[in-house]
Amino acid sequence: MDIHQILLKYWGYSAFRPLQEEIINAVLKGEDTLALLPTGGGKSICFQVPGLAKEGICVVISPLIALMKDQVENLQKRDIKAVAIYSGMTKREIDTAIDNCVYGKVKFLYVSPERLETDIFKARLEKMNVNLFAIDESHCISQWGYDFRPSYLNIIKLRELKPDVPFLALTATATPEVVVDIQKQLGFKKENVLQKSFERKNLSYVVLNEEDKLNRLLKILNKVKGTSVVYVRSRKKTKEVAQFLIQNRVSADFYHAGLINDERSRKQLDWINNNIRVIVSTNAFGMGIDKPDVRTVVHLDLPDSLEAYFQEAGRAGRDEKKAFAILLVEQADRMDLEQRIINSFPPIETIKQVYQALANYYQIPIGAALSESYNFDIVAFSKQYNLQVTTVFNCLKFLEKEGYIILSEAYYQPSRIKIEVNKTVLYDFQVKNSKYDFFIKTLLRSYSGLFENYTKIDENDIAKRLSTDRKTIIKALDFLHNSQIIDYIKQTQLPQITYTTPRLDIKEVTISAANYHERKKVAIKKMESVIYYSSVTHKCRSEMLLAYFGEKDTYRCGVCDICLERNKLELSDMEFSTVSNQIKDFLHEQPLTLTELVNKIQGVREDKTVKVLQWLMDNSKIKTNSENLLEWRK
């Protein structure tokens, strides 16, 4: 099948979106490629189609476990064989999954970057017929990126094992320096960037200064019909804002990573199917969700970076119809953001103390725990060691950036079982333990592939089938596990900590002061960009965002809050620029009276000059000095 037949057969589309086909063809030619597509631009198609078009298996490297699981499930629904390997899986589970990639007909292997360095993965990878390495969220490889992960720096080593396999790096957010860095860190043979403009012509960016944010939010939702995402920073606030909306007759629900899986799935589906109009969420919501008809995305808190804001705001208007990305700001927000950035850099000594506390908490001896994962309850840990939860979180994120551990996001892992013996041994066990015979038969009838793979099970469902309770089922599964008949892994929804190096003596834990200060500098620079974006009153919002991501020769969008005010002047862009540039030049030379300045302007009618002057004064570009003369603000 050619790529168009594959697209039609598995996805039901008759044509590719802009740039997808060029990216796919570059990959099929064996070229290393960096693809920059905006949120919702269809990145996954760019590696899934060539992965299916070529013989062999496509290895997809992704840092987001929830997204990996979603994509694997979506591929499996299309009858495409796919598996995922990530933090938190047992060694046996990983062993089975990789074996299926070597000897089975698996077409896609999703793997978290820290797994690439394990001996078991490297040994089996050599035996795989790999057709493509796809690196999702590739900005994570750059220290200049907003979500640097050191494990990404090891991806280049895949070239030693598979020198002829092309790399496809994908991201929705990369500044010019990050674009250069991604290609360098991945060892591209030659520069090859395929980029779709990040401009969203149907999306109106708006910043509103507002003290009473909840009532302003209500007004926005009453004015702009259709579905909405409201982003807030804390889990507590998601519930409070949703309750406020419900009390004011707006259909709403809340969402965050701390909810159990069934609840998250239900809320997500209710919103996708328009049973709920507004979802109030932390930044845990949105990854991998492609709902085209979102009319508004509202942020009630300042994001940490413009990259994060652009991704979240970009979830509005994917159907190309009119939509709004609205940021509600009050003066205290800017101070809160500054404090957040300061708090995200705990003292180096505190970071080391948290590393030691982890080892004590799990009772891990020096030299142990490499690649081991542990369920992590951050509240219980913080309480035990008398630490602030935010301090612990920020210390762990720093230990992650230094390559000592990985802190996975909270996600639900259902219970899994695999039969560890052959059919003859199992039959003998059933004969000798007749009490468990019917139970084992029920498992075999209810779930397929138990001898080959780890299979997700539901203890409640098994209990219903056997007219008993959940506790009895768990007790029976525990017995079979302890008898070494099955491997039984119980469900969890806690985040997990995975050690990426053996546990070290505290004296050997080094946090580079140079790295620490460099990262702080980058974080402050990103924070300043957010504050600038949310404060400026004279520059097109779209142009600001596009310039941040390195796009040149852009034009006013005409639909953001700044442009709408400018439009009221009834001047063309050329007329406005002609007047404002002359005003700027004259006032840079010397302060002038209003009359002197108006008389100096050439090429535009006087009434238009006055309109531009008024606009520049209203937007604080021009000020009046103590002598009542006009000056250009520096």
C-alpha positions as CSV (number, residue, x, y, z in Angstrom):
1,M,0.0,0.0,0.0
2,D,1.2,3.5,-0.7
3,I,0.9,6.3,1.9
4,H,-2.5,7.6,0.6
5,Q,-4.0,4.1,0.8
6,I,-2.7,3.7,4.4
7,L,-4.1,7.0,5.4
8,L,-7.5,6.0,4.0
9,K,-7.6,2.5,5.3
10,Y,-6.6,3.2,8.9
11,W,-7.7,6.8,9.5
12,G,-10.4,7.3,6.9
13,Y,-8.9,10.5,5.5
14,S,-8.5,11.0,1.7
15,A,-5.9,13.7,2.0
16,F,-3.0,14.8,4.3
17,R,-3.0,18.0,6.2
18,P,-0.5,20.7,5.1
19,L,3.2,19.6,5.5
20,Q,2.3,16.0,6.6
21,E,3.0,14.5,3.2
22,E,6.4,16.4,2.8
23,I,7.5,15.1,6.2
24,I,6.5,11.5,5.4
25,N,8.3,11.6,2.0
26,A,11.4,12.9,3.7
27,V,11.4,10.1,6.2
28,L,10.7,7.5,3.4
29,K,13.8,8.8,1.6
30,G,15.8,8.0,4.8
31,E,16.4,11.7,5.7
32,D,16.8,12.9,9.3
33,T,14.0,15.4,9.7
34,L,12.8,17.9,12.3
35,A,9.1,18.6,11.9
36,L,7.6,21.6,13.6
37,L,3.8,21.5,13.6
38,P,1.5,23.5,15.9
39,T,-0.7,21.8,18.5
40,G,-3.3,19.8,16.7
41,G,-1.3,19.8,13.5
42,G,-1.4,15.9,13.2
43,K,2.2,15.0,14.4
44,S,1.5,11.3,15.0
45,I,0.4,10.7,11.4
46,C,3.9,11.8,10.3
47,F,5.5,8.8,11.9
48,Q,2.6,6.3,12.0
49,V,2.1,6.3,8.2
50,P,5.7,5.8,7.2
51,G,6.0,3.2,10.0
52,L,3.3,1.2,8.4
53,A,4.6,1.8,4.8
54,K,8.0,0.3,5.5
55,E,9.0,-3.2,6.6
56,G,9.9,-3.5,10.3
57,I,9.1,-1.7,13.5
58,C,8.9,2.1,14.3
59,V,10.4,3.0,17.7
60,V,8.7,6.1,19.2
61,I,10.4,7.9,22.0
62,S,8.1,9.9,24.2
63,P,8.3,11.3,27.8
64,L,4.5,11.3,28.4
65,I,3.2,8.0,29.7
66,A,-0.4,8.9,29.5
67,L,0.1,10.0,25.8
68,M,2.0,6.8,25.0
69,K,-0.8,4.7,26.5
70,D,-3.5,6.6,24.6
71,Q,-1.6,6.3,21.2
72,V,-1.0,2.5,21.7
73,E,-4.7,2.0,22.5
74,N,-5.8,4.1,19.5
75,L,-3.5,2.0,17.2
76,Q,-4.8,-1.2,18.7
77,K,-8.4,-0.1,18.0
78,R,-7.3,0.2,14.3
79,D,-5.9,-3.4,14.4
80,I,-2.3,-2.1,14.3
81,K,0.0,-4.0,16.7
82,A,1.6,-1.6,19.2
83,V,3.2,-1.8,22.7
84,A,4.7,0.7,25.2
85,I,7.5,0.4,27.7
86,Y,7.8,3.0,30.4
87,S,8.7,3.7,34.1
88,G,6.7,1.6,36.5
89,M,6.5,-1.6,34.5
90,T,8.1,-4.7,36.0
91,K,11.2,-6.3,34.5
92,R,9.1,-9.3,33.4
93,E,6.5,-7.1,31.7
94,I,9.3,-5.3,29.8
95,D,10.9,-8.6,28.9
96,T,7.6,-9.9,27.4
97,A,6.9,-6.6,25.5
98,I,10.3,-6.5,24.0
99,D,10.3,-10.1,23.0
100,N,7.0,-9.5,21.1
101,C,8.8,-6.6,19.2
102,V,11.7,-8.9,18.2
103,Y,9.7,-12.1,17.4
104,G,6.1,-10.9,16.9
105,K,4.4,-8.6,14.4
106,V,4.5,-5.4,16.4
107,K,4.7,-2.3,14.2
108,F,5.1,0.4,16.9
109,L,7.1,0.3,20.1
110,Y,6.6,3.3,22.3
111,V,9.4,3.8,24.8
112,S,10.2,6.4,27.5
113,P,13.8,7.8,26.9
114,E,15.3,6.5,30.2
115,R,14.6,2.9,29.0
116,L,16.9,3.3,26.0
117,E,19.9,3.0,28.3
118,T,19.0,-0.3,29.9
119,D,21.1,-3.4,28.9
120,I,17.9,-5.4,28.1
121,F,16.6,-2.8,25.7
122,K,20.0,-2.3,23.9
123,A,20.5,-6.1,23.5
124,R,17.0,-6.7,22.0
125,L,17.1,-3.5,19.9
126,E,20.0,-5.0,17.9
127,K,17.7,-7.9,16.9
128,M,14.8,-5.7,15.8
129,N,14.2,-4.6,12.2
130,V,13.8,-0.9,13.0
131,N,12.5,1.3,10.1
132,L,12.3,4.6,11.9
133,F,13.1,6.4,15.2
134,A,10.4,9.0,16.0
135,I,11.3,11.4,18.8
136,D,8.2,13.1,20.1
137,E,8.4,16.3,22.2
138,S,11.9,16.6,20.9
139,H,12.4,20.1,22.5
140,C,13.0,18.0,25.7
141,I,16.6,17.4,24.4
142,S,17.6,21.0,24.7
143,Q,18.7,22.8,27.8
144,W,17.2,25.9,26.2
145,G,13.8,24.1,25.9
146,Y,11.0,24.6,28.4
147,D,11.0,21.0,29.5
148,F,14.6,19.7,29.4
149,R,15.0,16.0,30.2
150,P,18.6,14.7,30.4
151,S,17.5,11.1,29.3
152,Y,16.9,12.6,25.8
153,L,20.6,13.3,25.5
154,N,21.2,9.5,25.2
155,I,19.0,9.1,22.1
156,I,21.9,9.9,19.8
157,K,23.5,6.6,21.0
158,L,20.8,4.7,19.0
159,R,22.9,5.7,15.9
160,E,25.7,3.3,17.1
161,L,23.2,0.4,17.2
162,K,21.2,1.3,14.1
163,P,23.4,3.7,12.0
164,D,21.2,3.5,8.8
165,V,17.8,4.2,10.5
166,P,16.5,7.8,10.0
167,F,15.5,10.1,12.9
168,L,12.2,12.0,12.8
169,A,12.1,14.7,15.6
170,L,8.7,16.3,16.3
171,T,7.7,19.3,18.4
172,A,4.9,21.9,18.6
173,T,7.0,24.4,20.4
174,A,10.6,25.3,19.7
175,T,12.4,28.7,19.6
176,P,15.2,29.2,17.0
177,E,18.0,28.2,19.4
178,V,16.1,25.1,20.4
179,V,15.6,24.1,16.6
180,V,19.4,24.3,16.1
181,D,20.1,22.4,19.4
182,I,17.7,19.5,18.6
183,Q,19.4,18.7,15.3
184,K,22.9,19.0,16.9
185,Q,22.0,16.8,19.9
186,L,20.4,14.1,17.7
187,G,23.4,14.1,15.3
188,F,21.6,15.0,12.1
189,K,23.7,14.3,9.1
190,K,22.5,17.7,7.6
191,E,20.1,20.3,8.7
192,N,16.6,19.5,7.6
193,V,13.7,21.5,9.2
194,L,10.1,21.2,7.8
195,Q,8.0,23.9,9.5
196,K,4.4,24.9,9.3
197,S,3.8,28.5,10.4
198,F,2.5,28.7,14.0
199,E,0.1,31.4,12.9
200,R,-3.6,30.7,13.8
201,K,-5.6,33.1,11.7
202,N,-8.9,32.0,13.2
203,L,-7.7,32.4,16.8
204,S,-8.1,35.7,18.6
205,Y,-5.5,36.2,21.5
206,V,-6.8,38.4,24.3
207,V,-5.3,39.6,27.5
208,L,-7.7,41.2,30.0
209,N,-6.6,42.9,33.2
210,E,-9.2,41.8,35.7
211,E,-9.5,41.7,39.5
212,D,-12.8,39.8,39.6
213,K,-11.7,36.9,37.4
214,L,-14.6,34.5,38.1
215,N,-17.3,37.0,37.1
216,R,-15.4,38.0,34.0
217,L,-15.0,34.3,33.1
218,L,-18.8,34.0,33.5
219,K,-19.4,36.9,31.1
220,I,-17.0,35.4,28.5
221,L,-18.8,32.1,28.6
222,N,-22.2,33.7,28.4
223,K,-21.1,35.8,25.4
224,V,-19.1,33.1,23.5
225,K,-21.1,29.9,23.1
226,G,-19.6,26.5,22.6
227,T,-17.2,24.3,24.5
228,S,-14.3,25.7,26.6
229,V,-11.2,24.7,28.5
230,V,-10.4,26.8,31.6
231,Y,-6.8,26.4,32.9
232,V,-5.8,27.0,36.5
233,R,-2.7,26.1,38.5
234,S,-4.0,24.0,41.4
235,R,-6.1,20.9,41.8
236,K,-8.2,22.6,44.5
237,K,-8.9,25.6,42.2
238,T,-10.2,23.3,39.4
239,K,-13.1,22.2,41.8
240,E,-13.8,25.6,43.1
241,V,-14.1,27.3,39.7
242,A,-16.2,24.4,38.3
243,Q,-18.6,24.7,41.3
244,F,-18.8,28.5,40.7
245,L,-19.8,27.9,37.1
246,I,-22.4,25.2,38.0
247,Q,-23.9,27.5,40.6
248,N,-24.3,30.1,37.8
249,R,-26.0,27.6,35.4
250,V,-23.0,26.8,33.3
251,S,-22.5,23.1,32.6
252,A,-19.0,22.4,33.9
253,D,-16.7,19.8,35.5
254,F,-13.2,19.7,36.9
255,Y,-10.1,17.6,35.9
256,H,-6.6,16.9,37.3
257,A,-4.0,14.2,37.4
258,G,-5.0,13.2,41.0
259,L,-8.4,11.7,39.9
260,I,-8.8,7.9,39.5
261,N,-8.6,6.7,35.9
262,D,-12.3,5.9,35.5
263,E,-13.2,9.3,36.7
264,R,-10.7,11.0,34.4
265,S,-11.9,9.0,31.4
266,R,-15.6,9.7,32.2
267,K,-15.1,13.5,32.6
268,Q,-13.0,13.6,29.4
269,L,-15.6,11.7,27.4
270,D,-18.4,13.8,28.8
271,W,-16.6,16.9,27.6
272,I,-15.6,15.4,24.2
273,N,-19.2,14.3,23.6
274,N,-20.6,17.7,24.6
275,N,-22.4,16.4,27.7
276,I,-20.4,18.9,29.6
277,R,-19.6,22.4,28.1
278,V,-16.7,23.6,30.2
279,I,-13.8,21.6,31.7
280,V,-11.7,23.3,34.4
281,S,-8.3,21.8,34.6
282,T,-4.7,21.9,35.5
283,N,-2.2,21.5,32.7
284,A,-2.8,17.7,33.0
285,F,-5.7,18.1,30.5
286,G,-5.4,18.2,26.8
287,M,-2.4,16.0,25.7
288,G,-3.5,13.8,22.9
289,I,-7.1,15.1,22.9
290,D,-8.2,16.4,19.5
291,K,-11.5,18.1,20.0
292,P,-11.9,20.5,17.0
293,D,-14.8,22.6,18.2
294,V,-13.4,24.3,21.3
295,R,-14.4,28.0,21.1
296,T,-12.5,29.4,24.1
297,V,-9.5,28.5,26.1
298,V,-9.2,30.7,29.2
299,H,-6.2,30.9,31.5
300,L,-7.0,32.2,35.0
301,D,-3.3,32.1,36.0
302,L,-0.1,33.0,34.2
303,P,1.8,30.1,32.7
304,D,5.5,29.5,33.3
305,S,6.5,29.9,29.7
306,L,5.1,31.1,26.4
307,E,5.7,27.6,25.0
308,A,3.3,26.1,27.6
309,Y,0.8,28.9,26.9
310,F,1.0,28.5,23.1
311,Q,0.3,24.7,23.4
312,E,-2.6,25.1,25.8
313,A,-4.2,28.1,24.0
314,G,-3.7,26.2,20.7
315,R,-6.4,23.7,21.7
316,A,-9.0,26.3,20.7
317,G,-10.5,26.5,17.2
318,R,-8.8,23.4,15.6
319,D,-11.9,23.3,13.2
320,E,-10.5,26.6,11.7
321,K,-13.6,28.5,12.9
322,K,-13.5,31.6,15.1
323,A,-12.1,30.9,18.6
324,F,-10.6,32.8,21.5
325,A,-7.5,32.3,23.7
326,I,-8.0,34.6,26.7
327,L,-5.6,35.3,29.5
328,L,-7.1,36.9,32.6
329,V,-4.4,38.9,34.6
330,E,-4.3,40.9,37.8
331,Q,-1.2,42.7,39.2
332,A,-0.6,40.0,41.9
333,D,-0.3,37.3,39.2
334,R,3.1,38.7,38.0
335,M,4.5,38.6,41.5
336,D,3.1,35.1,42.0
337,L,4.9,33.9,38.8
338,E,8.2,35.5,40.0
339,Q,7.8,33.6,43.3
340,R,7.0,30.3,41.6
341,I,10.2,30.6,39.5
342,I,12.2,31.4,42.7
343,N,10.7,28.4,44.5
344,S,11.4,26.1,41.6
345,F,15.1,26.5,42.4
346,P,15.6,25.2,46.0
347,P,19.1,25.5,47.5
348,I,21.5,22.8,46.2
349,E,21.9,21.4,49.8
350,T,18.1,20.9,50.1
351,I,18.1,19.0,46.8
352,K,20.8,16.6,48.2
353,Q,18.9,16.2,51.4
354,V,15.7,15.1,49.5
355,Y,17.8,12.6,47.6
356,Q,19.1,11.1,50.9
357,A,15.5,11.2,52.3
358,L,14.3,9.1,49.4
359,A,16.9,6.4,50.0
360,N,15.9,6.3,53.7
361,Y,12.1,6.3,52.8
362,Y,12.5,3.2,50.6
363,Q,15.4,1.7,52.6
364,I,17.6,1.5,49.5
365,P,21.3,0.5,50.1
366,I,24.1,2.3,48.2
367,G,24.6,0.8,44.8
368,A,21.1,-0.6,44.5
369,A,17.8,0.3,42.7
370,L,19.1,1.0,39.2
371,S,16.0,1.0,36.9
372,E,13.8,0.2,39.9
373,S,10.4,2.0,40.2
374,Y,8.7,2.9,43.5
375,N,5.1,4.2,44.0
376,F,5.5,7.7,45.5
377,D,3.0,9.5,47.7
378,I,4.4,13.0,47.8
379,V,2.2,14.1,50.7
380,A,3.1,11.2,53.0
381,F,6.8,11.6,52.1
382,S,6.7,15.4,52.8
383,K,4.9,14.9,56.1
384,Q,7.4,12.2,57.3
385,Y,10.4,14.5,56.6
386,N,8.7,17.7,57.6
387,L,9.1,19.3,54.2
388,Q,6.8,21.5,52.1
389,V,5.2,19.5,49.2
390,T,6.3,22.2,46.7
391,T,9.9,22.1,47.9
392,V,10.0,18.3,47.6
393,F,8.4,18.4,44.1
394,N,10.9,21.1,42.9
395,C,13.9,19.1,44.4
396,L,12.7,16.0,42.6
397,K,12.4,17.8,39.3
398,F,16.0,19.1,39.7
399,L,17.3,15.6,40.5
400,E,15.5,14.5,37.3
401,K,17.2,17.2,35.3
402,E,20.6,16.0,36.7
403,G,19.8,12.5,35.6
404,Y,19.5,10.7,39.0
405,I,15.8,9.8,39.0
406,I,12.6,10.1,36.9
407,L,9.4,11.3,38.5
408,S,6.5,10.0,36.4
409,E,3.2,11.8,36.2
410,A,0.4,10.3,38.2
411,Y,-1.5,7.8,36.1
412,Y,-3.7,4.8,36.6
413,Q,-2.2,1.4,36.0
414,P,-4.8,-1.4,36.0
415,S,-4.0,-4.8,37.6
416,R,-2.1,-7.1,35.2
417,I,-1.5,-10.9,35.2
418,K,0.5,-13.3,33.1
419,I,0.6,-17.1,33.5
420,E,4.2,-18.1,34.3
421,V,3.9,-21.9,33.7
422,N,3.1,-24.0,30.6
423,K,-0.3,-25.6,30.1
424,T,0.8,-29.0,31.4
425,V,2.1,-27.6,34.7
426,L,-1.0,-25.5,35.0
427,Y,-3.2,-28.5,34.5
428,D,-1.3,-30.5,37.2
429,F,-1.8,-27.5,39.6
430,Q,-5.5,-27.4,38.9
431,V,-5.8,-31.2,39.6
432,K,-3.9,-30.8,42.9
433,N,-5.7,-27.6,43.9
434,S,-9.3,-28.3,42.8
435,K,-10.5,-25.4,45.0
436,Y,-8.9,-23.0,42.3
437,D,-9.8,-25.0,39.2
438,F,-13.0,-23.1,38.3
439,F,-11.3,-19.8,39.2
440,I,-8.4,-20.5,36.8
441,K,-10.9,-21.6,34.1
442,T,-12.8,-18.4,34.5
443,L,-9.6,-16.4,34.0
444,L,-8.8,-18.3,30.9
445,R,-12.3,-17.8,29.5
446,S,-12.4,-14.1,30.4
447,Y,-9.0,-13.0,29.1
448,S,-7.0,-14.1,26.0
449,G,-3.2,-14.3,25.6
450,L,-2.5,-14.9,29.3
451,F,0.4,-17.3,28.5
452,E,2.1,-14.8,26.1
453,N,1.4,-11.3,27.5
454,Y,0.7,-9.3,30.6
455,T,-3.0,-8.8,30.4
456,K,-5.1,-6.1,32.1
457,I,-7.7,-7.5,34.4
458,D,-10.6,-6.1,36.5
459,E,-11.0,-7.7,39.9
460,N,-14.5,-6.3,40.2
461,D,-15.5,-7.8,36.8
462,I,-14.1,-11.2,37.8
463,A,-16.0,-11.0,41.2
464,K,-19.3,-10.4,39.3
465,R,-18.7,-13.4,37.1
466,L,-18.1,-15.6,40.1
467,S,-20.8,-14.0,42.3
468,T,-18.4,-13.1,45.0
469,D,-16.6,-9.9,46.3
470,R,-13.4,-8.1,45.2
471,K,-11.4,-9.2,48.4
472,T,-12.0,-12.9,47.6
473,I,-10.7,-12.4,44.1
474,I,-7.6,-10.5,45.2
475,K,-6.9,-13.3,47.8
476,A,-7.1,-16.0,45.1
477,L,-4.9,-14.0,42.7
478,D,-2.3,-13.5,45.6
479,F,-2.4,-17.3,46.2
480,L,-1.7,-18.1,42.5
481,H,1.1,-15.4,42.5
482,N,2.7,-16.8,45.7
483,S,2.5,-20.3,44.2
484,Q,4.4,-19.0,41.1
485,I,1.6,-19.9,38.8
486,I,0.9,-16.3,37.7
487,D,2.6,-13.0,38.0
488,Y,0.1,-10.6,39.5
489,I,0.7,-6.8,39.5
490,K,-1.8,-4.9,41.5
491,Q,-3.4,-1.6,40.3
492,T,-2.0,1.8,41.3
493,Q,-2.6,5.4,40.5
494,L,0.3,7.0,42.3
495,P,3.2,8.7,40.5
496,Q,6.4,6.7,40.4
497,I,10.0,7.4,41.1
498,T,12.5,5.5,38.9
499,Y,16.2,5.5,39.7
500,T,18.2,6.1,36.5
501,T,21.6,5.5,38.3
502,P,22.3,3.2,41.2
503,R,21.6,4.9,44.6
504,L,24.7,6.9,45.5
505,D,26.2,8.0,48.8
506,I,25.2,11.6,49.5
507,K,28.8,12.7,49.2
508,E,28.9,11.5,45.6
509,V,25.7,13.3,44.5
510,T,26.8,16.3,42.6
511,I,24.6,19.2,41.4
512,S,26.5,21.3,39.0
513,A,26.5,24.9,40.2
514,A,27.0,26.1,36.6
515,N,24.0,24.1,35.3
516,Y,21.9,25.3,38.3
517,H,22.6,29.0,37.6
518,E,22.2,28.5,33.8
519,R,18.8,26.8,34.2
520,K,17.7,29.6,36.5
521,K,18.7,32.2,34.0
522,V,16.7,30.4,31.2
523,A,13.7,30.1,33.5
524,I,13.8,33.8,34.4
525,K,14.1,34.7,30.7
526,K,11.0,32.6,29.9
527,M,9.2,34.2,32.8
528,E,10.0,37.7,31.6
529,S,8.6,36.8,28.1
530,V,5.3,35.8,29.8
531,I,5.2,39.0,31.8
532,Y,6.0,41.0,28.7
533,Y,3.3,39.3,26.6
534,S,0.7,39.8,29.4
535,S,1.7,43.5,30.0
536,V,2.2,45.0,26.5
537,T,-0.6,47.1,25.2
538,H,0.7,48.2,21.8
539,K,1.9,45.1,19.9
540,C,-0.2,42.5,18.1
541,R,-0.4,39.4,20.4
542,S,-0.1,37.0,17.4
543,E,3.0,38.8,16.2
544,M,4.6,38.6,19.6
545,L,4.1,34.8,19.8
546,L,5.3,34.2,16.3
547,A,8.4,36.4,16.9
548,Y,9.1,34.4,20.1
549,F,9.2,31.2,18.0
550,G,11.5,32.8,15.4
551,E,9.0,33.6,12.6
552,K,9.9,36.7,10.6
553,D,8.0,39.0,8.2
554,T,4.7,38.5,10.1
555,Y,1.7,40.8,9.9
556,R,-0.8,42.1,12.4
557,C,-3.5,39.5,13.0
558,G,-6.3,42.1,13.0
559,V,-8.3,40.0,15.6
560,C,-6.4,40.2,18.9
561,D,-7.4,42.7,21.6
562,I,-4.6,45.0,20.6
563,C,-5.4,44.9,16.9
564,L,-9.1,45.4,17.5
565,E,-8.3,48.7,19.3
566,R,-5.9,49.7,16.5
567,N,-8.7,48.9,14.0
568,K,-10.9,51.6,15.6
569,L,-8.4,54.2,14.3
570,E,-9.5,53.4,10.7
571,L,-6.0,53.6,9.5
572,S,-4.2,51.1,7.2
573,D,-1.1,49.4,8.6
574,M,1.0,51.5,6.2
575,E,-0.4,54.8,7.4
576,F,-0.1,53.8,11.1
577,S,3.6,52.8,10.6
578,T,4.4,55.9,8.6
579,V,3.1,58.2,11.4
580,S,4.4,56.1,14.4
581,N,7.9,55.7,12.9
582,Q,8.2,59.5,12.2
583,I,6.9,60.3,15.7
584,K,9.4,57.9,17.3
585,D,12.4,59.4,15.2
586,F,11.4,63.0,16.1
587,L,10.9,62.3,19.8
588,H,14.2,60.4,20.0
589,E,16.0,63.6,18.8
590,Q,14.3,65.9,21.3
591,P,11.0,66.5,23.3
592,L,8.4,68.5,21.4
593,T,5.1,70.2,21.9
594,L,2.0,68.5,20.5
595,T,1.7,71.2,17.8
596,E,5.4,71.0,16.8
597,L,5.1,67.3,16.5
598,V,1.9,67.3,14.4
599,N,3.4,69.9,12.1
600,K,6.5,67.8,11.5
601,I,4.6,64.6,10.3
602,Q,4.5,64.2,6.5
603,G,2.6,62.0,4.1
604,V,-0.6,61.6,6.2
605,R,-3.6,63.8,7.0
606,E,-3.5,65.7,10.3
607,D,-6.6,64.0,11.7
608,K,-4.9,60.6,11.2
609,T,-1.7,61.8,12.8
610,V,-3.7,62.9,15.9
611,K,-5.4,59.4,16.1
612,V,-2.0,57.7,16.1
613,L,-0.6,60.1,18.7
614,Q,-3.6,59.5,20.9
615,W,-3.2,55.7,20.6
616,L,0.5,55.9,21.4
617,M,-0.2,58.0,24.5
618,D,-3.0,55.7,25.6
619,N,-0.7,52.7,25.3
620,S,2.1,54.4,27.2
621,K,4.6,54.7,24.3
622,I,4.6,58.5,24.7
623,K,4.8,60.4,28.0
624,T,4.6,64.1,28.9
625,N,7.6,65.5,30.8
626,S,7.8,68.1,33.6
627,E,7.9,70.9,31.0
628,N,4.8,69.6,29.3
629,L,6.7,68.4,26.3
630,L,6.1,65.0,24.6
631,E,8.9,62.3,25.0
632,W,9.2,58.7,23.7
633,R,9.3,56.3,26.6
634,K,12.6,54.3,26.7
